[in-house]
Every structure is written in structure tokens, then in C-alpha cells.
Amino acid sequence: MKRIKLLFLGLSFIIGGRLLHTDKAVAQEHAKVQEDFAKPYSPQADAQKDINELLQRAKKEHKNIIIQAGGNWCVWCLRFNDFIHKTAKVDDLLRRRFLYYHLNYSKENKNEAVFQKYAPEGNQLGYPFFIVLDKNGKTLHVQESGSLEKGKSYDEDKVLKFFNSWVAK
């Protein structure tokens, strides 16, 4: 019986050490992403005012608006922002056919009224998620981002398909 207890104790230390090492590796990776990637979200922004200004532009330019909801604390949000700017086809499509906005959600500014207005179900999706608005401010679609992922980044074809399906007609 004593041997079994010692065996379980030893296995617990090994497994616990591995889990701790894994958690430490994940934390280091997240810290590196936080350090290396641009921080597109502004907790100080007046999001509704910004969106209203984009809506005025959207009417003039006949474009829809893509809102990327998230925060600078969110590794996947920063990865997506990096992806769209470094992937030429995606970057080109967004610049030509959409207006793009990063809607902050953080402890400093949760933008609750804006989220309630455009995507009340968004808090169930995880971050980032996307809100597609037409030029009149009507929410056309709310999209989670998990289905667009590929490894530790995003799948170009899936992202292009998603954005292309919401180009203003």
C-alpha cells in the first residue's frame, strides 16, 4: 500500500510539474504576442461616436462596416488584427470594400450600451467576434472567430469567404 501511495505521489508531482510547465509556456507565448503585436483597441474611445462617424462615411462610400469586438488583453484579437494587415488579399479587400473598427471590451471600458445595441448575443461568443453593419447601422450579421482559425492564426480562404459574403451590394 505504501508503494502505491508513493507511486501516486510521484505521478502527481510529474503531472503537476508538466501542467505548470505548460501553463508557464502558454503564459510566455501570450506575453510575447502582447509585446509583439499592435494594440488596435482604445479603451478611452467613445465607441458610439466613432461608429456614428463611420456610418456617415459608409453612406457616402456605399460600404458596410466590420466591427472587430475584443481588447488588447485578448491574444486572438491581436493575432487577427496582425493577420488582416499582413495578409495582402484580406488587407486589400478590407481597405477597398469595408470600413473597419475595433470595438473595445475591457475592464476599463466594457462599452455595454454599444454591444447591447449591435450584438446583444455577442457576450456568448468569445473574443474576437465580428459585427457587420450596413450603411444605416443595421446589424446584418454577428460572427464568432473560432471557425476562421488555423493553428495559431487564421485561414485566409475562410476569412476571405466570410468578408466577401458581407460586401455591400
Long-range contacts (C-beta under 8 A, 24 or more apart in sequence): 29-75, 30-75, 33-75, 33-78, 33-79, 34-72, 34-75, 34-78, 37-78, 37-79, 37-81, 37-82, 38-78, 38-81, 38-82, 38-85, 39-72, 39-78, 40-68, 40-72, 40-78, 40-81, 40-102, 41-70, 41-71, 41-72, 41-77, 41-102, 41-103, 41-104, 41-106, 42-102, 42-104, 43-71, 43-104, 43-106, 43-108, 43-109, 44-108, 44-109, 45-104, 45-109, 47-103, 47-104, 47-111, 47-114, 48-113, 48-114, 48-117, 50-101, 51-101, 51-103, 51-114, 51-118, 51-133, 51-137, 54-99, 54-101, 55-133, 55-135, 55-136, 55-137, 57-99, 58-99, 58-133, 58-134, 58-135, 58-168, 59-135, 59-136, 61-99, 62-135, 62-168, 63-97, 63-98, 63-99, 63-135, 63-168, 64-97, 64-98, 64-99, 64-132, 64-133, 64-134, 64-135, 64-140, 64-166, 64-167, 64-168, 65-98, 65-99, 65-100, 65-101, 65-132, 65-133, 65-134, 65-135, 66-94, 66-98, 66-99, 66-100, 66-101, 66-130, 66-131, 66-132, 66-163, 66-166, 67-100, 67-101, 67-102, 67-103, 67-118, 67-130, 67-131, 67-132, 67-133, 68-100, 68-101, 68-102, 68-103, 68-128, 68-130, 69-103, 69-105, 69-115, 69-119, 69-122, 69-127, 69-128, 69-129, 69-130, 69-131, 70-102, 70-103, 70-104, 70-105, 70-127, 70-128, 70-129, 71-104, 71-105, 71-106, 71-127, 72-104, 72-106, 73-106, 74-127, 74-128, 76-127, 76-128, 76-145, 76-149, 77-127, 77-128, 79-152, 79-153, 79-154, 80-128, 80-145, 80-154, 83-153, 83-154, 83-159, 84-159, 87-156, 87-159, 89-156, 89-160, 90-156, 90-159, 90-160, 90-163, 93-160, 93-163, 93-164, 94-163, 97-163, 97-167, 97-168, 98-163, 98-166, 98-167, 103-131, 130-162, 132-166, 134-168, 135-168, 140-166, 141-166
